[in-house]
Amino acid sequence: MKPILYHDIGGVLFGEYAEEFQLRPGTKTWIKWAQEHFDIVFLTMWKHEELATLLAILTVEKYGKSLQAPGFHSANWEKYENKELWVADAVTKTGKRDWFWIDDEVPNVERLQHLGLDPNRCFKANSKGADELDVLKEKLLQLLSRPKAA
């Protein structure tokens, strides 16, 4: 079973570079890679249909006849005070399943520990710069390549 990747959109897929807030280079490649290695849960206040449209556009093949979003899940944390409480609850509900969280607003280590979240599984994305998806991929690859504890 693939690990779960709790994945923010603003500040991860989008970032500030070249004096604009825009999609980062390599977003299509990133999404394909992430879907091969994780069950992605997008953390966003976007409507499901809006996210489906974005993903369909990002993953369309050259000369594609139709736009179809890859399968995905999105989190709705409206009933929670904030996103971090939703993530903590989701991690608890999924039991021993492997998980990671990438976000440009990951809480500090003390807060993560208070929530019962392993800080080594939570990655704060730099909201600035064009190359952040490559940085995140490298961090996640290092963790994925580690042997699993028995």
Secondary structure, DSSP 4 states (H G I P E B T S, - for coil): -PPEEEEESBTTTEEEETTEEEEPTTHHHHHHHHHHH-EEEEE-SS-HHHHHHHHHHHHPPTT-SS--PPP-EEE--TTSSSHHHHHHHHHHHTTT--EEEEETTPPPHHHHHHTT--GGGEEEPPSBSS-HHHHHHHHHHHHHTSPPP-
